Amino acid sequence: MMSNPLCRGEATGRPTRRMLCASLVACCLPFAVYAHGFKVGDLVIDHPYATPTRPGMTTGAVYFRAIQNKGTESDRLLSARTPAAATVELHRMEMDGDVMRMRAVPAIELPAKTDVRLRHGTANGHHLMLLGLKAPLKDGDRFPVTLTFQRAGEREVMVWVQTPRDGAAPAHKH
């Protein structure tokens, strides 16, 4: 009985099915892993992510590449909640001399036709502060967060836990 040379992996000058599948996965995987966004009304919530926490830590943070308001009217992020933590606060980071400090704010303004970046390590930026974490955030984990906007309403997004590209989250104080 003759077996198919493609199944035996013999060199035929043509790519095997396995090679084609591997190429397709390698090509598309970066987009599947790193590009994820969500839409609600005129808002696009681009790449929600959290940074890993150390064991025993009870606080964490959620960031976004950006929240884009593509509409003609401003909106506001009013609150957030997640089963991963007891509470979620909206925070603004500010430089106080050489120290990054965070303060809770009642809302995050999302002006019309604007991208608002909520990235880690950004001076004078915003993020979601997770208080009372139920478990450490580990690289590769995912968890839902429900965002409440003044105009657009509610939207659940999936947050991916990932180590920042620079290798470490900045130190900050409250």
C-alpha positions, 0 to 999 in steps of 0.5 A: 500500500502506497502512502501519500508523500505529503503525509510522510513529509517527503520533499516534493517541492510543494508545501505540505498541508501542515506547513501551510497551516503553520504559515497561516497561524504564524501570520495571523497569530500576532493580530489575534493575540495583540489586536482586540477591540470593542465597540459601543455606540460611537466609542471604540475601546481599543486593547484593554489590558492589565499588568501582572501582579505579584502574589499577595497583592490586592490591587491591580490596574486596567489600561487601554491603548485608547478609547476612541470617540468617533461621534460628534458629541462628548461622552464620559466613562462613569464607572467599571466593575469586574468579578476579578476585584471587589471594586473598581475606581477610575484613577488619574495619574499625576506627577508630583515632583519625581513621584507618580501619584494616583487619585480617584476621579468621578469620571473620565472625559471622552471628547468628540472625535478624540482618542483618549489613551489610558496607558501604563506609565503615562504621566497625567493619564488615566486607568482603572484601579482594581481594589480587592483582587480575588486572585493575582493577575498572571500573564496570559489570564483574561477577565471581563470588565463592564464599563458604564458610559454616560451616553453609550451605556454599558459594554463588557470588554475582555481584559488580557493580562500582559507584561508591558513591552518595556518589561516592568510596570512603573512604580507609583504611590497613592 
